[in-house]
Amino acid sequence: MSTKAFHGGASFSAIGVDLKSLENRENIIDADVLDAWYPPAPNIVEAIQTHLEWLIKTSPPTHGEGLRDAIAKHRGIASENILIGAGSSALMFLLFPQLLTKQSKVTILDPMYGEYAHLVENVVGAELKRCVLPESTGFTPQLGEIVAKSEGADMLIMVNPNSPTGVGVSSEFFEKLLLEVKPATKIWVDETYIDFMPGKQSVESFVSRFPNLIVSKSMSKYYGLSGLRLGYVVGAKEIVEKAERFSPPWGVGLMAQLAGIEALDATDYYQKRSEETRVLREQMSEGLKAIPGITVYESVTNYLLFSTESSEAELIVSSAKLKGVYLRNCDSLSSRFNGRFVRTVVKDGGANDKIVSAIRSALAK
């Protein structure tokens, strides 16, 4: 039994996990984690700088009532359907032991964010079934296949857009899915990267129509708040009320609550950063496609997945690390990957050039 799921973040071995030499971060490119390349919105930084000492020393509103109400207002959701927490991962660990038992059957996509398989198998101890996304179709989810694999499942888990593939499906896809999957099956949709996807594709407003739907929302990546740990879950009132009994008071710090409220008011800023990310992603994709032996998969997010003709993922990751570039070997995300798949985050133009150069150099050896 694994006690923890594998994640990116190996770049902290160069920075120093004791956090005593933070200037070392200037010498590395942490492309193995999916944090935003841009800073938080200026109004967030200004608000924190103005009240910094007070924010550090003051206890926050006990249950984040102001933040919850701000989310409800901006998203058009009833506040009673919202549970906030210190990041979507914290909420996953809070909710899954309540929603599932060792007798539960759970369907996930393959490949997909590895924390879900870890939670189901190693934390809850439930039975796991994988719905394989074919490499031949660019890992695009197929509605009929997902419905079939969900037959008899207590829960279906999907990440949209998917990590690590970067493939997203529309809200219309999920509406059809919710109508076809039996109501007894809970459907957990992780929308960590949904705001990078063109159009209004979130399904968080669907919870008023589908009581078996639970939507996980992170405010870390798109809003550039990963270090503050902030997320929320949208679900039926009954699910939220039950979870709140086990949710600790002061679960989200005061600085994070303030940042979240300010972030929701900075729509124009983040839409511009999302469009810049799209341009940077397309430029980076073209650079990677020019490297012989690499296949780059289409993405609507702030990251790209690519594969090699033979098992060269670890070679690429190890070689790039010597140049201060940290990439993600995706073997832990699917047993089918067999050392062929690597994921990189999209950074600013200069950093992206260094990432592409490091990959090219690794394969030239």
C-alpha angles and dihedrals in degrees: 000000000000114000094202137023119241116254139172121260099104087138088081087072085069096040093044124251089229086068091222097122105041091157086076088077089077089068099054139061109217098205092149092078125059101230120142117272090215129068124254116275113288093244089059094052092044093051092049094045092049094053101024101127092045092047092053097049102036129087112237128235102293099243102015093253094165093050092046091052091048091053090048092051096047096042099040093238130132111256090230088067094057130087117181126204147163094283131323091275091061089051092050091055090046097049107034096067087052096047098041140042134192087268093056124110117216132189121205134172122255116248102031143131105306099224091076096058089046092051094048098044106029105027104032096021094221128150115270128208122186125216104206118224106210118240088213091066095045089259093292112166115245114214097212093049093050092049091050093048090049094058108124093003122136090209139016116201123199133170112211116221087025123240122243097014100052091220116141132193127206130258086247088061090056093046089057090045093051091050093050102041113080114260090237089069113084113220116210113195118190109205100179092135100028095112091064089059118093116253132014098302102151116120097199090112089057092076090085089063102034115046091186091062121099119180122199115207128190124197091190108085109033094036095044094237101122094127092055096053108223133160144134142209126223118206147128115313091247093055093047094047092051092048092049090064088066097036110103122233115257088022092152119049123239094246091052092048092052092045091051093052092047092046092057089057093053099074097139093050094052095043089056091049090050092053091048088050090054091053092046091048093052092048091049091047091054090050092052093045089058090063111094115245097021127117115196120202124220114258138184093194142072093274141059132216119209136175136208129220092244135020098292101130095105091045090055094046094047095044094047091049089062087061093049093258116127117201133174122251100209098207091112091059097061135009087218095065095080097188095307105102131078130176127205130185119232112250132175119300098269094047091046090055090053091049093051091045092051091051092047091050092049093055093044092065 
